[in-house]
């Protein structure tokens, strides 16, 4: 076993977890992640650059259109105009 970032406490090695980008991680929805102003700036500027492209504008517009269609379909199902297709159709 490789001990990384270990501290010695009363004769025992305490092994701190080490991040491995090849593993999956989980956290609670109320956990807090602290980032620096520089990190925040990188994230914000990257998102702005991506969202200001013509391709992103098309995708966002397509998402709005999809929402309109899904809402109309839901109303049609609820009113009985549209019914569920049988399995295998």
Chimera marker file (.cmm) of the C-alpha trace (Angstrom):
<marker_set name="trace">
<marker id="1" x="0.000" y="0.000" z="0.000" r="1" g="1" b="0" radius="0.5"/>
<marker id="2" x="1.380" y="3.390" z="-0.963" r="1" g="1" b="0" radius="0.5"/>
<marker id="3" x="0.951" y="6.013" z="1.756" r="1" g="1" b="0" radius="0.5"/>
<marker id="4" x="0.450" y="9.488" z="0.326" r="1" g="1" b="0" radius="0.5"/>
<marker id="5" x="-0.017" y="12.719" z="2.285" r="1" g="1" b="0" radius="0.5"/>
<marker id="6" x="0.360" y="10.773" z="5.517" r="1" g="1" b="0" radius="0.5"/>
<marker id="7" x="0.587" y="12.271" z="8.964" r="1" g="1" b="0" radius="0.5"/>
<marker id="8" x="1.794" y="10.420" z="12.034" r="1" g="1" b="0" radius="0.5"/>
<marker id="9" x="-0.556" y="10.565" z="15.001" r="1" g="1" b="0" radius="0.5"/>
<marker id="10" x="0.365" y="8.601" z="18.125" r="1" g="1" b="0" radius="0.5"/>
<marker id="11" x="2.394" y="6.099" z="16.115" r="1" g="1" b="0" radius="0.5"/>
<marker id="12" x="-0.271" y="5.475" z="13.447" r="1" g="1" b="0" radius="0.5"/>
<marker id="13" x="-0.181" y="6.637" z="9.844" r="1" g="1" b="0" radius="0.5"/>
<marker id="14" x="-3.263" y="8.624" z="8.825" r="1" g="1" b="0" radius="0.5"/>
<marker id="15" x="-3.760" y="8.454" z="5.083" r="1" g="1" b="0" radius="0.5"/>
<marker id="16" x="-5.467" y="11.445" z="3.496" r="1" g="1" b="0" radius="0.5"/>
<marker id="17" x="-7.568" y="10.796" z="0.400" r="1" g="1" b="0" radius="0.5"/>
<marker id="18" x="-5.887" y="11.673" z="-2.894" r="1" g="1" b="0" radius="0.5"/>
<marker id="19" x="-7.887" y="12.848" z="-5.925" r="1" g="1" b="0" radius="0.5"/>
<marker id="20" x="-7.763" y="10.515" z="-8.933" r="1" g="1" b="0" radius="0.5"/>
<marker id="21" x="-9.368" y="11.961" z="-12.114" r="1" g="1" b="0" radius="0.5"/>
<marker id="22" x="-10.024" y="8.418" z="-13.366" r="1" g="1" b="0" radius="0.5"/>
<marker id="23" x="-12.426" y="7.697" z="-10.484" r="1" g="1" b="0" radius="0.5"/>
<marker id="24" x="-16.009" y="8.838" z="-10.000" r="1" g="1" b="0" radius="0.5"/>
<marker id="25" x="-16.920" y="10.824" z="-6.909" r="1" g="1" b="0" radius="0.5"/>
<marker id="26" x="-20.164" y="11.668" z="-5.115" r="1" g="1" b="0" radius="0.5"/>
<marker id="27" x="-21.230" y="14.469" z="-2.795" r="1" g="1" b="0" radius="0.5"/>
<marker id="28" x="-24.353" y="15.744" z="-1.105" r="1" g="1" b="0" radius="0.5"/>
<marker id="29" x="-26.480" y="18.441" z="-2.708" r="1" g="1" b="0" radius="0.5"/>
<marker id="30" x="-25.839" y="20.769" z="0.237" r="1" g="1" b="0" radius="0.5"/>
<marker id="31" x="-22.027" y="20.384" z="0.179" r="1" g="1" b="0" radius="0.5"/>
<marker id="32" x="-20.065" y="23.567" z="-0.518" r="1" g="1" b="0" radius="0.5"/>
<marker id="33" x="-17.179" y="23.917" z="-2.970" r="1" g="1" b="0" radius="0.5"/>
<marker id="34" x="-14.939" y="26.934" z="-2.473" r="1" g="1" b="0" radius="0.5"/>
<marker id="35" x="-13.236" y="28.428" z="-5.540" r="1" g="1" b="0" radius="0.5"/>
<marker id="36" x="-10.924" y="31.393" z="-5.837" r="1" g="1" b="0" radius="0.5"/>
<marker id="37" x="-11.729" y="34.582" z="-7.715" r="1" g="1" b="0" radius="0.5"/>
<marker id="38" x="-9.351" y="33.501" z="-10.458" r="1" g="1" b="0" radius="0.5"/>
<marker id="39" x="-11.052" y="30.124" z="-10.819" r="1" g="1" b="0" radius="0.5"/>
<marker id="40" x="-14.463" y="31.829" z="-10.853" r="1" g="1" b="0" radius="0.5"/>
<marker id="41" x="-13.243" y="34.182" z="-13.580" r="1" g="1" b="0" radius="0.5"/>
<marker id="42" x="-12.039" y="31.301" z="-15.749" r="1" g="1" b="0" radius="0.5"/>
<marker id="43" x="-15.379" y="29.499" z="-15.427" r="1" g="1" b="0" radius="0.5"/>
<marker id="44" x="-17.442" y="32.645" z="-16.042" r="1" g="1" b="0" radius="0.5"/>
<marker id="45" x="-15.417" y="33.800" z="-19.050" r="1" g="1" b="0" radius="0.5"/>
<marker id="46" x="-15.434" y="30.312" z="-20.569" r="1" g="1" b="0" radius="0.5"/>
<marker id="47" x="-19.217" y="30.016" z="-20.263" r="1" g="1" b="0" radius="0.5"/>
<marker id="48" x="-19.705" y="33.511" z="-21.696" r="1" g="1" b="0" radius="0.5"/>
<marker id="49" x="-17.438" y="32.714" z="-24.648" r="1" g="1" b="0" radius="0.5"/>
<marker id="50" x="-19.317" y="29.495" z="-25.406" r="1" g="1" b="0" radius="0.5"/>
<marker id="51" x="-22.784" y="31.014" z="-24.987" r="1" g="1" b="0" radius="0.5"/>
<marker id="52" x="-21.925" y="33.950" z="-27.259" r="1" g="1" b="0" radius="0.5"/>
<marker id="53" x="-21.359" y="31.710" z="-30.290" r="1" g="1" b="0" radius="0.5"/>
<marker id="54" x="-23.923" y="31.357" z="-33.100" r="1" g="1" b="0" radius="0.5"/>
<marker id="55" x="-24.048" y="27.604" z="-32.464" r="1" g="1" b="0" radius="0.5"/>
<marker id="56" x="-24.995" y="28.124" z="-28.814" r="1" g="1" b="0" radius="0.5"/>
<marker id="57" x="-27.714" y="30.598" z="-29.799" r="1" g="1" b="0" radius="0.5"/>
<marker id="58" x="-29.183" y="27.953" z="-32.140" r="1" g="1" b="0" radius="0.5"/>
<marker id="59" x="-29.078" y="25.283" z="-29.441" r="1" g="1" b="0" radius="0.5"/>
<marker id="60" x="-30.700" y="27.544" z="-26.858" r="1" g="1" b="0" radius="0.5"/>
<marker id="61" x="-33.431" y="28.457" z="-29.348" r="1" g="1" b="0" radius="0.5"/>
<marker id="62" x="-33.946" y="24.776" z="-30.188" r="1" g="1" b="0" radius="0.5"/>
<marker id="63" x="-34.281" y="24.028" z="-26.466" r="1" g="1" b="0" radius="0.5"/>
<marker id="64" x="-36.966" y="26.703" z="-26.138" r="1" g="1" b="0" radius="0.5"/>
<marker id="65" x="-38.805" y="25.247" z="-29.138" r="1" g="1" b="0" radius="0.5"/>
<marker id="66" x="-38.555" y="21.774" z="-27.596" r="1" g="1" b="0" radius="0.5"/>
<marker id="67" x="-40.085" y="23.079" z="-24.367" r="1" g="1" b="0" radius="0.5"/>
<marker id="68" x="-42.995" y="24.582" z="-26.328" r="1" g="1" b="0" radius="0.5"/>
<marker id="69" x="-43.579" y="21.308" z="-28.193" r="1" g="1" b="0" radius="0.5"/>
<marker id="70" x="-43.350" y="19.195" z="-25.019" r="1" g="1" b="0" radius="0.5"/>
<marker id="71" x="-45.820" y="21.510" z="-23.249" r="1" g="1" b="0" radius="0.5"/>
<marker id="72" x="-48.253" y="21.324" z="-26.171" r="1" g="1" b="0" radius="0.5"/>
<marker id="73" x="-47.937" y="17.527" z="-26.253" r="1" g="1" b="0" radius="0.5"/>
<marker id="74" x="-48.547" y="17.313" z="-22.488" r="1" g="1" b="0" radius="0.5"/>
<marker id="75" x="-51.719" y="19.390" z="-22.865" r="1" g="1" b="0" radius="0.5"/>
<marker id="76" x="-52.876" y="17.135" z="-25.702" r="1" g="1" b="0" radius="0.5"/>
<marker id="77" x="-52.278" y="14.005" z="-23.601" r="1" g="1" b="0" radius="0.5"/>
<marker id="78" x="-54.087" y="15.510" z="-20.615" r="1" g="1" b="0" radius="0.5"/>
<marker id="79" x="-57.067" y="16.513" z="-22.770" r="1" g="1" b="0" radius="0.5"/>
<marker id="80" x="-57.280" y="13.044" z="-24.342" r="1" g="1" b="0" radius="0.5"/>
<marker id="81" x="-56.439" y="14.230" z="-27.855" r="1" g="1" b="0" radius="0.5"/>
<marker id="82" x="-53.229" y="12.202" z="-27.857" r="1" g="1" b="0" radius="0.5"/>
<marker id="83" x="-52.891" y="8.736" z="-26.353" r="1" g="1" b="0" radius="0.5"/>
<marker id="84" x="-49.895" y="6.619" z="-25.455" r="1" g="1" b="0" radius="0.5"/>
<marker id="85" x="-48.586" y="4.418" z="-28.252" r="1" g="1" b="0" radius="0.5"/>
<marker id="86" x="-48.652" y="0.671" z="-27.627" r="1" g="1" b="0" radius="0.5"/>
<marker id="87" x="-45.288" y="-0.884" z="-26.807" r="1" g="1" b="0" radius="0.5"/>
<marker id="88" x="-43.276" y="-1.873" z="-29.872" r="1" g="1" b="0" radius="0.5"/>
<marker id="89" x="-44.791" y="0.839" z="-32.074" r="1" g="1" b="0" radius="0.5"/>
<link id1="1" id2="2" r="1" g="1" b="0" radius="0.2"/>
<link id1="2" id2="3" r="1" g="1" b="0" radius="0.2"/>
<link id1="3" id2="4" r="1" g="1" b="0" radius="0.2"/>
<link id1="4" id2="5" r="1" g="1" b="0" radius="0.2"/>
<link id1="5" id2="6" r="1" g="1" b="0" radius="0.2"/>
<link id1="6" id2="7" r="1" g="1" b="0" radius="0.2"/>
<link id1="7" id2="8" r="1" g="1" b="0" radius="0.2"/>
<link id1="8" id2="9" r="1" g="1" b="0" radius="0.2"/>
<link id1="9" id2="10" r="1" g="1" b="0" radius="0.2"/>
<link id1="10" id2="11" r="1" g="1" b="0" radius="0.2"/>
<link id1="11" id2="12" r="1" g="1" b="0" radius="0.2"/>
<link id1="12" id2="13" r="1" g="1" b="0" radius="0.2"/>
<link id1="13" id2="14" r="1" g="1" b="0" radius="0.2"/>
<link id1="14" id2="15" r="1" g="1" b="0" radius="0.2"/>
<link id1="15" id2="16" r="1" g="1" b="0" radius="0.2"/>
<link id1="16" id2="17" r="1" g="1" b="0" radius="0.2"/>
<link id1="17" id2="18" r="1" g="1" b="0" radius="0.2"/>
<link id1="18" id2="19" r="1" g="1" b="0" radius="0.2"/>
<link id1="19" id2="20" r="1" g="1" b="0" radius="0.2"/>
<link id1="20" id2="21" r="1" g="1" b="0" radius="0.2"/>
<link id1="21" id2="22" r="1" g="1" b="0" radius="0.2"/>
<link id1="22" id2="23" r="1" g="1" b="0" radius="0.2"/>
<link id1="23" id2="24" r="1" g="1" b="0" radius="0.2"/>
<link id1="24" id2="25" r="1" g="1" b="0" radius="0.2"/>
<link id1="25" id2="26" r="1" g="1" b="0" radius="0.2"/>
<link id1="26" id2="27" r="1" g="1" b="0" radius="0.2"/>
<link id1="27" id2="28" r="1" g="1" b="0" radius="0.2"/>
<link id1="28" id2="29" r="1" g="1" b="0" radius="0.2"/>
<link id1="29" id2="30" r="1" g="1" b="0" radius="0.2"/>
<link id1="30" id2="31" r="1" g="1" b="0" radius="0.2"/>
<link id1="31" id2="32" r="1" g="1" b="0" radius="0.2"/>
<link id1="32" id2="33" r="1" g="1" b="0" radius="0.2"/>
<link id1="33" id2="34" r="1" g="1" b="0" radius="0.2"/>
<link id1="34" id2="35" r="1" g="1" b="0" radius="0.2"/>
<link id1="35" id2="36" r="1" g="1" b="0" radius="0.2"/>
<link id1="36" id2="37" r="1" g="1" b="0" radius="0.2"/>
<link id1="37" id2="38" r="1" g="1" b="0" radius="0.2"/>
<link id1="38" id2="39" r="1" g="1" b="0" radius="0.2"/>
<link id1="39" id2="40" r="1" g="1" b="0" radius="0.2"/>
<link id1="40" id2="41" r="1" g="1" b="0" radius="0.2"/>
<link id1="41" id2="42" r="1" g="1" b="0" radius="0.2"/>
<link id1="42" id2="43" r="1" g="1" b="0" radius="0.2"/>
<link id1="43" id2="44" r="1" g="1" b="0" radius="0.2"/>
<link id1="44" id2="45" r="1" g="1" b="0" radius="0.2"/>
<link id1="45" id2="46" r="1" g="1" b="0" radius="0.2"/>
<link id1="46" id2="47" r="1" g="1" b="0" radius="0.2"/>
<link id1="47" id2="48" r="1" g="1" b="0" radius="0.2"/>
<link id1="48" id2="49" r="1" g="1" b="0" radius="0.2"/>
<link id1="49" id2="50" r="1" g="1" b="0" radius="0.2"/>
<link id1="50" id2="51" r="1" g="1" b="0" radius="0.2"/>
<link id1="51" id2="52" r="1" g="1" b="0" radius="0.2"/>
<link id1="52" id2="53" r="1" g="1" b="0" radius="0.2"/>
<link id1="53" id2="54" r="1" g="1" b="0" radius="0.2"/>
<link id1="54" id2="55" r="1" g="1" b="0" radius="0.2"/>
<link id1="55" id2="56" r="1" g="1" b="0" radius="0.2"/>
<link id1="56" id2="57" r="1" g="1" b="0" radius="0.2"/>
<link id1="57" id2="58" r="1" g="1" b="0" radius="0.2"/>
<link id1="58" id2="59" r="1" g="1" b="0" radius="0.2"/>
<link id1="59" id2="60" r="1" g="1" b="0" radius="0.2"/>
<link id1="60" id2="61" r="1" g="1" b="0" radius="0.2"/>
<link id1="61" id2="62" r="1" g="1" b="0" radius="0.2"/>
<link id1="62" id2="63" r="1" g="1" b="0" radius="0.2"/>
<link id1="63" id2="64" r="1" g="1" b="0" radius="0.2"/>
<link id1="64" id2="65" r="1" g="1" b="0" radius="0.2"/>
<link id1="65" id2="66" r="1" g="1" b="0" radius="0.2"/>
<link id1="66" id2="67" r="1" g="1" b="0" radius="0.2"/>
<link id1="67" id2="68" r="1" g="1" b="0" radius="0.2"/>
<link id1="68" id2="69" r="1" g="1" b="0" radius="0.2"/>
<link id1="69" id2="70" r="1" g="1" b="0" radius="0.2"/>
<link id1="70" id2="71" r="1" g="1" b="0" radius="0.2"/>
<link id1="71" id2="72" r="1" g="1" b="0" radius="0.2"/>
<link id1="72" id2="73" r="1" g="1" b="0" radius="0.2"/>
<link id1="73" id2="74" r="1" g="1" b="0" radius="0.2"/>
<link id1="74" id2="75" r="1" g="1" b="0" radius="0.2"/>
<link id1="75" id2="76" r="1" g="1" b="0" radius="0.2"/>
<link id1="76" id2="77" r="1" g="1" b="0" radius="0.2"/>
<link id1="77" id2="78" r="1" g="1" b="0" radius="0.2"/>
<link id1="78" id2="79" r="1" g="1" b="0" radius="0.2"/>
<link id1="79" id2="80" r="1" g="1" b="0" radius="0.2"/>
<link id1="80" id2="81" r="1" g="1" b="0" radius="0.2"/>
<link id1="81" id2="82" r="1" g="1" b="0" radius="0.2"/>
<link id1="82" id2="83" r="1" g="1" b="0" radius="0.2"/>
<link id1="83" id2="84" r="1" g="1" b="0" radius="0.2"/>
<link id1="84" id2="85" r="1" g="1" b="0" radius="0.2"/>
<link id1="85" id2="86" r="1" g="1" b="0" radius="0.2"/>
<link id1="86" id2="87" r="1" g="1" b="0" radius="0.2"/>
<link id1="87" id2="88" r="1" g="1" b="0" radius="0.2"/>
<link id1="88" id2="89" r="1" g="1" b="0" radius="0.2"/>
</marker_set>
